[in-house]
């Protein structure tokens, strides 16, 4: 446990915070409670007050201090009305090389918070929104290095799949590439590409593209666009479609985030 009797206990931010950059989202809140859902990014959860309750797939909830969770795992979290940090890292992002070895093939692993005690002051600043985006990026890297000083030298995926991901990211949302287009880029047949993509990353290419559209929508959100503008520009048929997809993938309602969250990104800060 980081500590139940530190300055962190007295921090009650009026809003939650979202720091975001390509492939990484850091969500900081005082009270986190969601329903069961699964998402593409791997997840690093850190409880800053008491342990948080985590239910994985169909299992009963257990209490944890720090959890690393693999991508695409159904889960729900209750922070017990205590400060809490969720760090979402896309598995095709370089930082995933720190998390993958910790999982050791499992859906999740539970760690003690003792190693993170040296970050107490930084966590306090993060909770209060006092860190710049660059400082938040450095903090995430520092945390990962402490949790795993020996990351993988490269991501554990087939290079053709990583190439496919990079190509798709260059296209979306302005253009949604076909399977044939991606297959031609990476030198695989369409059937082999679809099989390898799902086998490696745990979701279909269509679902991957949907996640990239959600990421782009969050970027537009941070720029202060309206929900209707966000839905249209990120390729959703209407605002309701965007809201349903966001709820299904991250279990957040847009109205709740917009009202209670401060966004900090490369593009803008929305308060």
Phi and psi in degrees as a GROMACS rama.xvg file:
@    title "Ramachandran Plot"
@    xaxis  label "Phi"
@    yaxis  label "Psi"
@TYPE xy
-62.1495  -49.673  UNK-2
168.173  139.523  UNK-3
-94.6867  -1.00411  UNK-4
-136.451  55.767  UNK-5
-124.618  178.123  UNK-6
-63.0194  -20.3362  UNK-7
-60.7978  -30.6206  UNK-8
-65.8296  -27.6207  UNK-9
-90.9882  -0.922901  UNK-10
-81.7678  120.01  UNK-11
-132.305  81.3738  UNK-12
-64.755  143.302  UNK-13
-69.5118  -26.1105  UNK-14
-130.999  156.281  UNK-15
-77.7125  167.78  UNK-16
-128.203  142.095  UNK-17
-126.489  117.569  UNK-18
-100.161  133.603  UNK-19
-143.622  140.2  UNK-20
-147.72  173.284  UNK-21
-53.9234  117.638  UNK-22
85.1992  -3.36928  UNK-23
-138.741  134.764  UNK-24
-130.515  129.957  UNK-25
-114.739  118.53  UNK-26
-110.855  124.554  UNK-27
-122.807  125.513  UNK-28
-150.887  164.513  UNK-29
-93.7884  -25.4906  UNK-30
-146.07  104.842  UNK-31
-118.211  122.367  UNK-32
-145.5  119.077  UNK-33
-135.832  168.764  UNK-34
-91.1397  169.789  UNK-35
-61.3347  131.582  UNK-36
-159.543  165.518  UNK-37
-134.572  145.037  UNK-38
-141.094  160.66  UNK-39
-61.9358  -42.979  UNK-40
-66.3292  147.866  UNK-41
-68.8099  160.605  UNK-42
-132.973  130.53  UNK-43
-114.572  116.195  UNK-44
-109.518  135.064  UNK-45
-131.576  119.598  UNK-46
-89.4132  130.595  UNK-47
-104.265  -8.59879  UNK-48
-113.216  -91.8581  UNK-49
-101.809  177.177  UNK-50
-64.4547  150.25  UNK-51
-101.763  157.627  UNK-52
-94.3812  130.736  UNK-53
-131.248  124.724  UNK-54
-108.857  124.61  UNK-55
-111.384  125.441  UNK-56
52.1048  -125.818  UNK-57
-99.0977  13.3198  UNK-58
-86.8069  154.364  UNK-59
-63.3342  156.948  UNK-60
-69.3169  142.384  UNK-61
-128.207  164.078  UNK-62
-100.782  139.816  UNK-63
-142.543  157.019  UNK-64
-97.3626  -45.3025  UNK-65
-139.632  134.882  UNK-66
-133.772  135.103  UNK-67
-106.795  126.908  UNK-68
-123.813  137.722  UNK-69
-68.5613  163.117  UNK-70
-64.2321  153.836  UNK-71
62.1466  34.1773  UNK-72
-107.182  124.867  UNK-73
-68.1428  130.862  UNK-74
-158.755  162.004  UNK-75
-140.84  148.853  UNK-76
-131.78  139.746  UNK-77
-127.75  113.291  UNK-78
-77.6175  1.1784  UNK-79
60.5631  36.6423  UNK-80
57.6989  36.6657  UNK-81
-123.724  156.615  UNK-82
-56.5055  140.75  UNK-83
-151.814  141.841  UNK-84
-124.961  131.632  UNK-85
-118.48  124.328  UNK-86
-113.784  113.466  UNK-87
-99.8756  124.413  UNK-88
-126.382  118.517  UNK-89
-60.0562  136.807  UNK-90
-69.1683  -8.53305  UNK-91
-99.1448  12.6088  UNK-92
-94.7947  146.237  UNK-93
-57.4598  -31.1662  UNK-94
-68.7453  -17.6801  UNK-95
-63.7098  -19.7653  UNK-96
-61.6086  -21.2131  UNK-97
-80.4746  -34.0931  UNK-98
-84.8152  -36.6743  UNK-99
-55.3013  -46.0067  UNK-100
-64.573  -30.3234  UNK-101
-66.526  -31.4442  UNK-102
-72.4038  -34.0322  UNK-103
51.7175  41.1113  UNK-104
82.697  -0.754945  UNK-105
-94.4029  164.318  UNK-106
-66.8529  -36.0059  UNK-107
-159.579  162.628  UNK-108
-135.459  143.896  UNK-109
-104.68  132.251  UNK-110
-123.723  160.093  UNK-111
-86.2327  154.772  UNK-112
-87.6223  -0.217888  UNK-113
-58.2483  -37.2341  UNK-114
-67.3912  -19.6134  UNK-115
-95.8704  7.08271  UNK-116
-59.3242  -30.2087  UNK-117
-69.4721  -11.5257  UNK-118
-96.2891  10.739  UNK-119
-55.7588  -45.5168  UNK-120
-66.0725  -40.7  UNK-121
-65.0107  -39.2754  UNK-122
-62.9984  -39.6902  UNK-123
-62.429  -44.7413  UNK-124
-64.8284  -38.0589  UNK-125
-63.5214  -45.4815  UNK-126
-60.4035  -32.7581  UNK-127
-90.207  2.28149  UNK-128
71.2926  27.4742  UNK-129
-93.7795  -2.91062  UNK-130
-95.8343  138.599  UNK-131
-72.987  170.692  UNK-132
-60.7336  -42.8949  UNK-133
-63.7765  -37.7008  UNK-134
-67.9427  -36.8407  UNK-135
-66.2044  -40.5114  UNK-136
-59.3035  -44.7965  UNK-137
-66.4529  -38.4585  UNK-138
-62.4513  -44.1409  UNK-139
-59.0894  -45.6425  UNK-140
-62.5753  -43.4481  UNK-141
-61.908  -40.6669  UNK-142
-62.2633  -45.631  UNK-143
-63.419  -38.527  UNK-144
-65.2474  -39.0544  UNK-145
-67.5796  -42.0313  UNK-146
-70.1517  -32.6282  UNK-147
-147.739  92.0291  UNK-148
-68.0272  -11.7829  UNK-149
-124.83  75.8603  UNK-150
-71.1269  167.659  UNK-151
-62.3516  146.169  UNK-152
-68.1689  -27.4512  UNK-153
-150.859  162.436  UNK-154
-63.5058  148.859  UNK-155
-82.89  26.2477  UNK-156
-112.18  156.151  UNK-157
-56.8605  133.473  UNK-158
-60.1503  -29.4703  UNK-159
-67.5103  -33.6192  UNK-160
-71.4111  -40.528  UNK-161
-63.4404  -38.7751  UNK-162
-62.2893  -41.8919  UNK-163
-61.4257  -43.6362  UNK-164
-60.9807  -44.8075  UNK-165
-62.6586  -41.2295  UNK-166
-64.5367  -43.8342  UNK-167
-63.1422  -41.4309  UNK-168
-63.7446  -31.6342  UNK-169
-70.1579  -23.8726  UNK-170
-89.3755  -45.4864  UNK-171
-77.7148  138.413  UNK-172
-98.837  -4.58747  UNK-173
-60.6885  -33.2073  UNK-174
-141.836  130.076  UNK-175
-95.5381  107.099  UNK-176
-70.3822  148.928  UNK-177
-81.8423  163.464  UNK-178
-60.0122  -37.6288  UNK-179
-62.0913  -40.9257  UNK-180
-64.1081  -44.011  UNK-181
-68.166  -42.4962  UNK-182
-59.1556  -40.2538  UNK-183
-64.8891  -34.5894  UNK-184
-67.6731  -34.201  UNK-185
-107.364  -1.78165  UNK-186
74.3475  35.7583  UNK-187
-124.82  156.218  UNK-188
-70.2058  159.197  UNK-189
-61.0859  -43.2624  UNK-190
-66.0231  -41.5473  UNK-191
-66.4223  -39.7949  UNK-192
-61.4856  -48.192  UNK-193
-62.0242  -42.5799  UNK-194
-64.7224  -47.8971  UNK-195
-67.3618  -38.2343  UNK-196
-60.5611  -49.4083  UNK-197
-66.7499  -39.9965  UNK-198
-63.5818  -41.0606  UNK-199
-78.312  -49.5423  UNK-200
-101.055  -7.49001  UNK-201
80.1423  11.3405  UNK-202
-151.981  161.405  UNK-203
-75.9752  164.65  UNK-204
-62.7493  -36.989  UNK-205
-60.5756  -41.9771  UNK-206
-68.3248  -35.898  UNK-207
-62.5856  -45.4597  UNK-208
-62.2807  -38.0602  UNK-209
-61.9895  -41.1561  UNK-210
-63.9022  -39.6834  UNK-211
-63.545  -35.0075  UNK-212
-68.8594  -37.31  UNK-213
-63.1342  -43.9279  UNK-214
-59.1681  -42.6178  UNK-215
-65.5188  -38.2596  UNK-216
-62.0529  -40.5004  UNK-217
-63.5332  -38.1516  UNK-218
-60.786  -44.5945  UNK-219
-64.4083  -37.5401  UNK-220
-57.144  -45.529  UNK-221
-65.6158  -23.4739  UNK-222
-83.2948  -2.36864  UNK-223
89.8806  14.0925  UNK-224
-69.4598  154.317  UNK-225
-74.7341  162.929  UNK-226
-62.3107  -36.5551  UNK-227
-66.0346  -43.9894  UNK-228
-61.9415  -42.3003  UNK-229
-62.0161  -47.3555  UNK-230
-59.0786  -45.1388  UNK-231
-70.1026  -44.4587  UNK-232
-71.7829  -26.2355  UNK-233
-96.7514  7.08185  UNK-234
90.6611  16.3021  UNK-235
-90.6366  149.918  UNK-236
-65.3336  -33.5964  UNK-237
-163.61  178.805  UNK-238
-62.0397  -37.8075  UNK-239
-64.6809  -39.5741  UNK-240
-62.763  -43.8146  UNK-241
-60.9815  -45.4328  UNK-242
-63.1008  -43.958  UNK-243
-62.3575  -42.1661  UNK-244
-67.0107  -41.4274  UNK-245
-63.5318  -42.4899  UNK-246
-62.737  -42.0154  UNK-247
-68.016  -35.6146  UNK-248
-92.4631  -30.7602  UNK-249
-132.765  0.851733  UNK-250
55.1466  48.4836  UNK-251
-130.029  140.385  UNK-252
-89.4259  133.975  UNK-253
-55.1005  -40.4212  UNK-254
-62.7633  -37.035  UNK-255
-67.297  -46.0623  UNK-256
-64.4044  -43.377  UNK-257
-62.0228  -37.1979  UNK-258
-79.2664  -29.7661  UNK-259
-118.756  9.36224  UNK-260
-128.126  138.749  UNK-261
-100.029  129.549  UNK-262
-104.87  135.345  UNK-263
-131.856  116.812  UNK-264
-146.478  -177.178  UNK-265
-65.6326  -27.4619  UNK-266
-88.6866  -43.5778  UNK-267
-168.136  166.411  UNK-268
-116.624  122.068  UNK-269
-110.185  122.258  UNK-270
